[in-house]
Amino acid sequence: MNIQFATMMIAIIMATGLVVTVVGLNFLIGGGEFFFGRPRLDFLRSRKGANGFAFGFRWNHVKEPAKFDRIKIALYNPFGSPTQIEIQSKYTGGNTNFAEDLDLGPSMGKLIKVISGPEKMDASIMVEVSASADGVSHQYMMSVDKFLKKLGLAPFSMDEYKKKFERKAPKVLYPTVKRSFVADPLPATGGAKLKIAANPEFAEDFSGATGGDAGAAVENFDVKKVWIEPGCIVCDACETIIPEVFEVQDATCVIRSGAPLTDGLRIQEAAEACPVEVIKFDR
Ligand code: SF4
């Protein structure tokens, strides 16, 4: 009974531990994604003067494929005047990390003037970056002080930001050979005709020249002596060519006694065919 109880308790503890571990891991992964996986909005140094606003946007474009092309800056100032200023603008943007330096017009100048006043404001500013065609948007709420601080401490200009964070095309690990199975066109001949026997225009030039010496007879000759040096591998090649002269036995090849030595051409052919070059002869 005691053993059964102890076993049951161990099982319950292990199951509880497993559930706690899984839940904890989920929280950790979710928390990591929330804090570090969120798209990043960076304030940049604008070159557009008092009405300018420059920013860079970085996000995981594989996880969230979208073309961000709109920005909204809104001041919420419920206890002061004006209570609200909203500025919107469209820009080129991009499908991966991008930076923009925008002239947002007099409204931006007014917003900066209002929040830079001597009185401390209990107001907040929202910057929203959105992809109008994809229905995706990201909002960044911050206090007026933080907004001004970010503007003042912007570390990069738009060009510097692009240089630093622009996504480069991944390196090709396995280059594929580009092949075409269509032959290149023949080079232009400029009207020149091919001087070949098959061209009727040059038939006369080739008449009588049927392959040069190919048809000329080769004169046979007598052989004074023929012999086999050690090393024969009994392959039968010589006997197949001229059996009147060569006889292949069990362990070697021999010259038949009284072999005719008048067919020098075939003896030479047998010597050239011998794979171990042991057939020798004198002319
Ligand atoms: S061709 Fe050469 S190796 Fe072959 S049987 Fe004749 S002598 Fe021997």
Boltz pocket constraint, residues with backbone or C-beta under 6 A from the ligand:
constraints:
  - pocket:
      binder: B
      contacts: [[A, 228], [A, 231], [A, 232], [A, 233], [A, 234], [A, 235], [A, 236], [A, 237], [A, 238], [A, 239], [A, 246], [A, 248], [A, 252], [A, 253], [A, 270], [A, 273], [A, 274], [A, 275], [A, 276], [A, 277], [A, 278], [A, 279]]
      max_distance: 6.0
